[in-house]
Amino acid sequence: MNQVTCECGFEVRAGAESQVVDQVLTHVRTDHPDLVGQVTPDVVRGWIELVPD
């Protein structure tokens, strides 16, 4: 399972990396608009942790 946990406490888990990336980018746009443009799909991929289901 792919997981990203934001500093604000938002957490997303999904089997597909692309789902995690999309959800994190949506979260950044809505909750951290100051980071839009800095947080790219490649940055998000670097944040992904693999965790057990």
N, CA, C and O atoms as a Tripos MOL2 file, in Angstrom:
@<TRIPOS>MOLECULE
protein
  212   211    53     0     0
PROTEIN
NO_CHARGES

@<TRIPOS>ATOM
      1 N           0.8430   -1.1690    0.0000 N.3       1 MET1
      2 CA          0.0000    0.0000    0.0000 C.3       1 MET1
      3 C           0.8920    1.2380    0.0000 C.2       1 MET1
      4 O           1.8680    1.3090    0.7470 O.2       1 MET1
      5 N           0.5550    2.1970   -0.8310 N.am      2 ASN2
      6 CA          1.2730    3.4710   -0.9110 C.3       2 ASN2
      7 C           0.6120    4.4690    0.0270 C.2       2 ASN2
      8 O          -0.6140    4.5630    0.0760 O.2       2 ASN2
      9 N           1.4260    5.2160    0.7740 N.am      3 GLN3
     10 CA          0.8790    6.1600    1.7510 C.3       3 GLN3
     11 C           1.6960    7.4400    1.7650 C.2       3 GLN3
     12 O           2.9180    7.4250    1.6220 O.2       3 GLN3
     13 N           0.9860    8.5530    1.9420 N.am      4 VAL4
     14 CA          1.6160    9.8450    2.2070 C.3       4 VAL4
     15 C           0.8790   10.4720    3.3800 C.2       4 VAL4
     16 O          -0.3520   10.4790    3.4160 O.2       4 VAL4
     17 N           1.6300   10.9950    4.3340 N.am      5 THR5
     18 CA          1.0590   11.7210    5.4730 C.3       5 THR5
     19 C           1.6020   13.1410    5.4330 C.2       5 THR5
     20 O           2.8130   13.3620    5.4540 O.2       5 THR5
     21 N           0.6900   14.0910    5.3770 N.am      6 CYS6
     22 CA          1.0590   15.5050    5.3390 C.3       6 CYS6
     23 C           1.3510   15.9900    6.7600 C.2       6 CYS6
     24 O           0.8690   15.4120    7.7350 O.2       6 CYS6
     25 N           2.1350   17.0420    6.8630 N.am      7 GLU7
     26 CA          2.4330   17.6540    8.1630 C.3       7 GLU7
     27 C           1.1750   18.1050    8.8920 C.2       7 GLU7
     28 O           1.1600   18.1660   10.1220 O.2       7 GLU7
     29 N           0.1160   18.4240    8.1420 N.am      8 CYS8
     30 CA         -1.1250   18.9050    8.7480 C.3       8 CYS8
     31 C          -1.9860   17.7690    9.2840 C.2       8 CYS8
     32 O          -2.9990   18.0070    9.9410 O.2       8 CYS8
     33 N          -1.5800   16.5250    8.9990 N.am      9 GLY9
     34 CA         -2.3360   15.3740    9.4780 C.3       9 GLY9
     35 C          -3.1140   14.6580    8.3890 C.2       9 GLY9
     36 O          -3.5830   13.5430    8.6140 O.2       9 GLY9
     37 N          -3.2640   15.2530    7.2330 N.am     10 PHE10
     38 CA         -3.9310   14.5980    6.1090 C.3      10 PHE10
     39 C          -3.1500   13.3520    5.7380 C.2      10 PHE10
     40 O          -1.9220   13.3800    5.6530 O.2      10 PHE10
     41 N          -3.8650   12.2600    5.5170 N.am     11 GLU11
     42 CA         -3.2180   11.0030    5.1400 C.3      11 GLU11
     43 C          -3.9810   10.3840    3.9810 C.2      11 GLU11
     44 O          -5.2120   10.3990    3.9480 O.2      11 GLU11
     45 N          -3.2410    9.8470    3.0480 N.am     12 VAL12
     46 CA         -3.8620    9.1520    1.9240 C.3      12 VAL12
     47 C          -3.1480    7.8310    1.7200 C.2      12 VAL12
     48 O          -1.9220    7.7460    1.7940 O.2      12 VAL12
     49 N          -3.9450    6.7960    1.4600 N.am     13 ARG13
     50 CA         -3.4260    5.4610    1.1560 C.3      13 ARG13
     51 C          -4.1490    4.9300   -0.0680 C.2      13 ARG13
     52 O          -5.3560    5.1160   -0.2220 O.2      13 ARG13
     53 N          -3.4090    4.2750   -0.9250 N.am     14 ALA14
     54 CA         -4.0100    3.6470   -2.1020 C.3      14 ALA14
     55 C          -3.0460    2.6060   -2.6330 C.2      14 ALA14
     56 O          -1.8390    2.6730   -2.4030 O.2      14 ALA14
     57 N          -3.5990    1.6550   -3.3410 N.am     15 GLY15
     58 CA         -2.7720    0.6190   -3.9440 C.3      15 GLY15
     59 C          -1.9410    1.1400   -5.1010 C.2      15 GLY15
     60 O          -0.8180    0.6900   -5.3280 O.2      15 GLY15
     61 N          -2.5020    2.0900   -5.8260 N.am     16 ALA16
     62 CA         -1.8120    2.6340   -6.9990 C.3      16 ALA16
     63 C          -1.1170    3.9440   -6.6470 C.2      16 ALA16
     64 O          -1.7110    4.8400   -6.0470 O.2      16 ALA16
     65 N           0.1410    4.0350   -7.0280 N.am     17 GLU17
     66 CA          0.9170    5.2540   -6.7890 C.3      17 GLU17
     67 C           0.2380    6.4740   -7.3940 C.2      17 GLU17
     68 O           0.2120    7.5420   -6.7820 O.2      17 GLU17
     69 N          -0.3080    6.3210   -8.5870 N.am     18 SER18
     70 CA         -0.9370    7.4490   -9.2780 C.3      18 SER18
     71 C          -2.1240    8.0000   -8.4980 C.2      18 SER18
     72 O          -2.3710    9.2060   -8.5320 O.2      18 SER18
     73 N          -2.8640    7.1470   -7.7980 N.am     19 GLN19
     74 CA         -3.9920    7.6080   -6.9860 C.3      19 GLN19
     75 C          -3.4980    8.4710   -5.8230 C.2      19 GLN19
     76 O          -4.0910    9.5030   -5.5120 O.2      19 GLN19
     77 N          -2.4220    8.0450   -5.1940 N.am     20 VAL20
     78 CA         -1.8520    8.8130   -4.0840 C.3      20 VAL20
     79 C          -1.3750   10.1690   -4.5890 C.2      20 VAL20
     80 O          -1.6500   11.1980   -3.9710 O.2      20 VAL20
     81 N          -0.6740   10.1710   -5.6910 N.am     21 VAL21
     82 CA         -0.1620   11.4300   -6.2560 C.3      21 VAL21
     83 C          -1.3190   12.3790   -6.5480 C.2      21 VAL21
     84 O          -1.2620   13.5520   -6.1810 O.2      21 VAL21
     85 N          -2.3620   11.8880   -7.2010 N.am     22 ASP22
     86 CA         -3.5090   12.7420   -7.5450 C.3      22 ASP22
     87 C          -4.1810   13.3040   -6.3010 C.2      22 ASP22
     88 O          -4.5160   14.4880   -6.2590 O.2      22 ASP22
     89 N          -4.3800   12.4710   -5.2930 N.am     23 GLN23
     90 CA         -5.0520   12.9310   -4.0730 C.3      23 GLN23
     91 C          -4.2040   13.9370   -3.2990 C.2      23 GLN23
     92 O          -4.7330   14.9010   -2.7450 O.2      23 GLN23
     93 N          -2.8960   13.7160   -3.2590 N.am     24 VAL24
     94 CA         -2.0240   14.6690   -2.5680 C.3      24 VAL24
     95 C          -2.0070   16.0090   -3.3080 C.2      24 VAL24
     96 O          -2.0570   17.0610   -2.6710 O.2      24 VAL24
     97 N          -1.9390   15.9860   -4.6200 N.am     25 LEU25
     98 CA         -1.9370   17.2450   -5.3820 C.3      25 LEU25
     99 C          -3.2480   18.0010   -5.1870 C.2      25 LEU25
    100 O          -3.2430   19.2300   -5.1070 O.2      25 LEU25
    101 N          -4.3590   17.2930   -5.1110 N.am     26 THR26
    102 CA         -5.6510   17.9260   -4.8320 C.3      26 THR26
    103 C          -5.6380   18.5380   -3.4350 C.2      26 THR26
    104 O          -6.1060   19.6600   -3.2430 O.2      26 THR26
    105 N          -5.1050   17.8090   -2.4660 N.am     27 HIS27
    106 CA         -4.9930   18.3130   -1.0910 C.3      27 HIS27
    107 C          -4.1370   19.5830   -1.0490 C.2      27 HIS27
    108 O          -4.4930   20.5530   -0.3790 O.2      27 HIS27
    109 N          -3.0310   19.5740   -1.7530 N.am     28 VAL28
    110 CA         -2.1560   20.7570   -1.7790 C.3      28 VAL28
    111 C          -2.9060   21.9550   -2.3520 C.2      28 VAL28
    112 O          -2.8240   23.0570   -1.8110 O.2      28 VAL28
    113 N          -3.6340   21.7420   -3.4460 N.am     29 ARG29
    114 CA         -4.3740   22.8530   -4.0710 C.3      29 ARG29
    115 C          -5.4180   23.4390   -3.1180 C.2      29 ARG29
    116 O          -5.5940   24.6570   -3.0700 O.2      29 ARG29
    117 N          -6.1100   22.5860   -2.3620 N.am     30 THR30
    118 CA         -7.1850   23.0840   -1.5090 C.3      30 THR30
    119 C          -6.7010   23.5650   -0.1430 C.2      30 THR30
    120 O          -7.2150   24.5580    0.3720 O.2      30 THR30
    121 N          -5.7300   22.8860    0.4490 N.am     31 ASP31
    122 CA         -5.3330   23.2000    1.8210 C.3      31 ASP31
    123 C          -3.9900   23.9180    1.9530 C.2      31 ASP31
    124 O          -3.7070   24.5080    2.9950 O.2      31 ASP31
    125 N          -3.1740   23.8740    0.9250 N.am     32 HIS32
    126 CA         -1.8480   24.5090    0.9750 C.3      32 HIS32
    127 C          -1.5700   25.2390   -0.3480 C.2      32 HIS32
    128 O          -0.5800   24.9460   -1.0190 O.2      32 HIS32
    129 N          -2.4370   26.1840   -0.7230 N.am     33 PRO33
    130 CA         -2.2810   26.8330   -2.0380 C.3      33 PRO33
    131 C          -0.9430   27.5480   -2.2150 C.2      33 PRO33
    132 O          -0.5120   27.7800   -3.3450 O.2      33 PRO33
    133 N          -0.2910   27.8950   -1.1270 N.am     34 ASP34
    134 CA          1.0170   28.5470   -1.2280 C.3      34 ASP34
    135 C           2.0860   27.5990   -1.7710 C.2      34 ASP34
    136 O           3.1460   28.0450   -2.2110 O.2      34 ASP34
    137 N           1.8110   26.2960   -1.7430 N.am     35 LEU35
    138 CA          2.7850   25.3040   -2.2280 C.3      35 LEU35
    139 C           2.5280   24.8440   -3.6590 C.2      35 LEU35
    140 O           3.3230   24.0960   -4.2280 O.2      35 LEU35
    141 N           1.4140   25.2920   -4.2390 N.am     36 VAL36
    142 CA          1.1160   24.9210   -5.6240 C.3      36 VAL36
    143 C           2.2560   25.3950   -6.5090 C.2      36 VAL36
    144 O           2.6980   26.5390   -6.4010 O.2      36 VAL36
    145 N           2.7180   24.5440   -7.3590 N.am     37 GLY37
    146 CA          3.8520   24.8660   -8.2240 C.3      37 GLY37
    147 C           5.1580   24.3310   -7.6770 C.2      37 GLY37
    148 O           6.0640   23.9980   -8.4410 O.2      37 GLY37
    149 N           5.2620   24.2450   -6.3630 N.am     38 GLN38
    150 CA          6.4560   23.6750   -5.7400 C.3      38 GLN38
    151 C           6.3140   22.1740   -5.5540 C.2      38 GLN38
    152 O           7.2890   21.4290   -5.6600 O.2      38 GLN38
    153 N           5.0770   21.7320   -5.2740 N.am     39 VAL39
    154 CA          4.8140   20.3120   -5.0560 C.3      39 VAL39
    155 C           4.3690   19.7150   -6.3870 C.2      39 VAL39
    156 O           3.2300   19.8950   -6.8180 O.2      39 VAL39
    157 N           5.2760   19.0150   -7.0150 N.am     40 THR40
    158 CA          5.0200   18.3880   -8.3130 C.3      40 THR40
    159 C           4.7560   16.8960   -8.1130 C.2      40 THR40
    160 O           4.9970   16.3680   -7.0270 O.2      40 THR40
    161 N           4.2680   16.2160   -9.1390 N.am     41 PRO41
    162 CA          4.0980   14.7640   -9.0180 C.3      41 PRO41
    163 C           5.3860   14.0530   -8.5980 C.2      41 PRO41
    164 O           5.3340   13.1090   -7.8100 O.2      41 PRO41
    165 N           6.5230   14.4850   -9.1030 N.am     42 ASP42
    166 CA          7.7920   13.8550   -8.7160 C.3      42 ASP42
    167 C           8.1050   14.0770   -7.2400 C.2      42 ASP42
    168 O           8.6250   13.1800   -6.5770 O.2      42 ASP42
    169 N           7.7950   15.2560   -6.7200 N.am     43 VAL43
    170 CA          7.9950   15.5310   -5.2980 C.3      43 VAL43
    171 C           7.1180   14.6000   -4.4700 C.2      43 VAL43
    172 O           7.5770   14.0100   -3.4920 O.2      43 VAL43
    173 N           5.8590   14.4720   -4.8640 N.am     44 VAL44
    174 CA          4.9300   13.6000   -4.1280 C.3      44 VAL44
    175 C           5.4230   12.1580   -4.1520 C.2      44 VAL44
    176 O           5.3640   11.4660   -3.1360 O.2      44 VAL44
    177 N           5.9050   11.7060   -5.2950 N.am     45 ARG45
    178 CA          6.4260   10.3250   -5.3770 C.3      45 ARG45
    179 C           7.5600   10.1030   -4.3760 C.2      45 ARG45
    180 O           7.7160    9.0000   -3.8510 O.2      45 ARG45
    181 N           8.3360   11.1260   -4.1150 N.am     46 GLY46
    182 CA          9.4110   11.0260   -3.1370 C.3      46 GLY46
    183 C           8.9070   10.9360   -1.7070 C.2      46 GLY46
    184 O           9.6390   10.4910   -0.8230 O.2      46 GLY46
    185 N           7.6800   11.3470   -1.4680 N.am     47 TRP47
    186 CA          7.0800   11.2850   -0.1390 C.3      47 TRP47
    187 C           6.3920    9.9550    0.1450 C.2      47 TRP47
    188 O           6.0900    9.6470    1.2980 O.2      47 TRP47
    189 N           6.1460    9.1740   -0.8870 N.am     48 ILE48
    190 CA          5.3710    7.9310   -0.7130 C.3      48 ILE48
    191 C           6.1570    6.9220    0.1180 C.2      48 ILE48
    192 O           7.3390    6.6630   -0.1110 O.2      48 ILE48
    193 N           5.4380    6.3650    1.0960 N.am     49 GLU49
    194 CA          5.9750    5.2690    1.9110 C.3      49 GLU49
    195 C           5.1840    4.0150    1.5480 C.2      49 GLU49
    196 O           3.9800    4.0800    1.3020 O.2      49 GLU49
    197 N           5.8610    2.8950    1.5180 N.am     50 LEU50
    198 CA          5.1650    1.6230    1.3210 C.3      50 LEU50
    199 C           4.8430    1.0530    2.6880 C.2      50 LEU50
    200 O           5.7360    0.8460    3.5100 O.2      50 LEU50
    201 N           3.5520    0.7970    2.9320 N.am     51 VAL51
    202 CA          3.0990    0.2640    4.2130 C.3      51 VAL51
    203 C           2.2500   -0.9770    3.9760 C.2      51 VAL51
    204 O           1.6910   -1.1470    2.8930 O.2      51 VAL51
    205 N           2.1490   -1.8450    4.9800 N.am     52 PRO52
    206 CA          1.3090   -3.0280    4.8190 C.3      52 PRO52
    207 C          -0.1670   -2.6460    4.6450 C.2      52 PRO52
    208 O          -0.6010   -1.6030    5.1340 O.2      52 PRO52
    209 N          -0.9220   -3.4780    3.9600 N.am     53 ASP53
    210 CA         -2.3580   -3.2290    3.7570 C.3      53 ASP53
    211 C          -3.0840   -3.3150    5.0710 C.2      53 ASP53
    212 O          -4.3010   -3.1360    5.1170 O.2      53 ASP53
@<TRIPOS>BOND
     1     1     2 1
     2     2     3 1
     3     3     4 2
     4     3     5 am
     5     5     6 1
     6     6     7 1
     7     7     8 2
     8     7     9 am
     9     9    10 1
    10    10    11 1
    11    11    12 2
    12    11    13 am
    13    13    14 1
    14    14    15 1
    15    15    16 2
    16    15    17 am
    17    17    18 1
    18    18    19 1
    19    19    20 2
    20    19    21 am
    21    21    22 1
    22    22    23 1
    23    23    24 2
    24    23    25 am
    25    25    26 1
    26    26    27 1
    27    27    28 2
    28    27    29 am
    29    29    30 1
    30    30    31 1
    31    31    32 2
    32    31    33 am
    33    33    34 1
    34    34    35 1
    35    35    36 2
    36    35    37 am
    37    37    38 1
    38    38    39 1
    39    39    40 2
    40    39    41 am
    41    41    42 1
    42    42    43 1
    43    43    44 2
    44    43    45 am
    45    45    46 1
    46    46    47 1
    47    47    48 2
    48    47    49 am
    49    49    50 1
    50    50    51 1
    51    51    52 2
    52    51    53 am
    53    53    54 1
    54    54    55 1
    55    55    56 2
    56    55    57 am
    57    57    58 1
    58    58    59 1
    59    59    60 2
    60    59    61 am
    61    61    62 1
    62    62    63 1
    63    63    64 2
    64    63    65 am
    65    65    66 1
    66    66    67 1
    67    67    68 2
    68    67    69 am
    69    69    70 1
    70    70    71 1
    71    71    72 2
    72    71    73 am
    73    73    74 1
    74    74    75 1
    75    75    76 2
    76    75    77 am
    77    77    78 1
    78    78    79 1
    79    79    80 2
    80    79    81 am
    81    81    82 1
    82    82    83 1
    83    83    84 2
    84    83    85 am
    85    85    86 1
    86    86    87 1
    87    87    88 2
    88    87    89 am
    89    89    90 1
    90    90    91 1
    91    91    92 2
    92    91    93 am
    93    93    94 1
    94    94    95 1
    95    95    96 2
    96    95    97 am
    97    97    98 1
    98    98    99 1
    99    99   100 2
   100    99   101 am
   101   101   102 1
   102   102   103 1
   103   103   104 2
   104   103   105 am
   105   105   106 1
   106   106   107 1
   107   107   108 2
   108   107   109 am
   109   109   110 1
   110   110   111 1
   111   111   112 2
   112   111   113 am
   113   113   114 1
   114   114   115 1
   115   115   116 2
   116   115   117 am
   117   117   118 1
   118   118   119 1
   119   119   120 2
   120   119   121 am
   121   121   122 1
   122   122   123 1
   123   123   124 2
   124   123   125 am
   125   125   126 1
   126   126   127 1
   127   127   128 2
   128   127   129 am
   129   129   130 1
   130   130   131 1
   131   131   132 2
   132   131   133 am
   133   133   134 1
   134   134   135 1
   135   135   136 2
   136   135   137 am
   137   137   138 1
   138   138   139 1
   139   139   140 2
   140   139   141 am
   141   141   142 1
   142   142   143 1
   143   143   144 2
   144   143   145 am
   145   145   146 1
   146   146   147 1
   147   147   148 2
   148   147   149 am
   149   149   150 1
   150   150   151 1
   151   151   152 2
   152   151   153 am
   153   153   154 1
   154   154   155 1
   155   155   156 2
   156   155   157 am
   157   157   158 1
   158   158   159 1
   159   159   160 2
   160   159   161 am
   161   161   162 1
   162   162   163 1
   163   163   164 2
   164   163   165 am
   165   165   166 1
   166   166   167 1
   167   167   168 2
   168   167   169 am
   169   169   170 1
   170   170   171 1
   171   171   172 2
   172   171   173 am
   173   173   174 1
   174   174   175 1
   175   175   176 2
   176   175   177 am
   177   177   178 1
   178   178   179 1
   179   179   180 2
   180   179   181 am
   181   181   182 1
   182   182   183 1
   183   183   184 2
   184   183   185 am
   185   185   186 1
   186   186   187 1
   187   187   188 2
   188   187   189 am
   189   189   190 1
   190   190   191 1
   191   191   192 2
   192   191   193 am
   193   193   194 1
   194   194   195 1
   195   195   196 2
   196   195   197 am
   197   197   198 1
   198   198   199 1
   199   199   200 2
   200   199   201 am
   201   201   202 1
   202   202   203 1
   203   203   204 2
   204   203   205 am
   205   205   206 1
   206   206   207 1
   207   207   208 2
   208   207   209 am
   209   209   210 1
   210   210   211 1
   211   211   212 2
@<TRIPOS>SUBSTRUCTURE
     1 MET1         2 RESIDUE 1 A MET
     2 ASN2         6 RESIDUE 1 A ASN
     3 GLN3        10 RESIDUE 1 A GLN
     4 VAL4        14 RESIDUE 1 A VAL
     5 THR5        18 RESIDUE 1 A THR
     6 CYS6        22 RESIDUE 1 A CYS
     7 GLU7        26 RESIDUE 1 A GLU
     8 CYS8        30 RESIDUE 1 A CYS
     9 GLY9        34 RESIDUE 1 A GLY
    10 PHE10       38 RESIDUE 1 A PHE
    11 GLU11       42 RESIDUE 1 A GLU
    12 VAL12       46 RESIDUE 1 A VAL
    13 ARG13       50 RESIDUE 1 A ARG
    14 ALA14       54 RESIDUE 1 A ALA
    15 GLY15       58 RESIDUE 1 A GLY
    16 ALA16       62 RESIDUE 1 A ALA
    17 GLU17       66 RESIDUE 1 A GLU
    18 SER18       70 RESIDUE 1 A SER
    19 GLN19       74 RESIDUE 1 A GLN
    20 VAL20       78 RESIDUE 1 A VAL
    21 VAL21       82 RESIDUE 1 A VAL
    22 ASP22       86 RESIDUE 1 A ASP
    23 GLN23       90 RESIDUE 1 A GLN
    24 VAL24       94 RESIDUE 1 A VAL
    25 LEU25       98 RESIDUE 1 A LEU
    26 THR26      102 RESIDUE 1 A THR
    27 HIS27      106 RESIDUE 1 A HIS
    28 VAL28      110 RESIDUE 1 A VAL
    29 ARG29      114 RESIDUE 1 A ARG
    30 THR30      118 RESIDUE 1 A THR
    31 ASP31      122 RESIDUE 1 A ASP
    32 HIS32      126 RESIDUE 1 A HIS
    33 PRO33      130 RESIDUE 1 A PRO
    34 ASP34      134 RESIDUE 1 A ASP
    35 LEU35      138 RESIDUE 1 A LEU
    36 VAL36      142 RESIDUE 1 A VAL
    37 GLY37      146 RESIDUE 1 A GLY
    38 GLN38      150 RESIDUE 1 A GLN
    39 VAL39      154 RESIDUE 1 A VAL
    40 THR40      158 RESIDUE 1 A THR
    41 PRO41      162 RESIDUE 1 A PRO
    42 ASP42      166 RESIDUE 1 A ASP
    43 VAL43      170 RESIDUE 1 A VAL
    44 VAL44      174 RESIDUE 1 A VAL
    45 ARG45      178 RESIDUE 1 A ARG
    46 GLY46      182 RESIDUE 1 A GLY
    47 TRP47      186 RESIDUE 1 A TRP
    48 ILE48      190 RESIDUE 1 A ILE
    49 GLU49      194 RESIDUE 1 A GLU
    50 LEU50      198 RESIDUE 1 A LEU
    51 VAL51      202 RESIDUE 1 A VAL
    52 PRO52      206 RESIDUE 1 A PRO
    53 ASP53      210 RESIDUE 1 A ASP
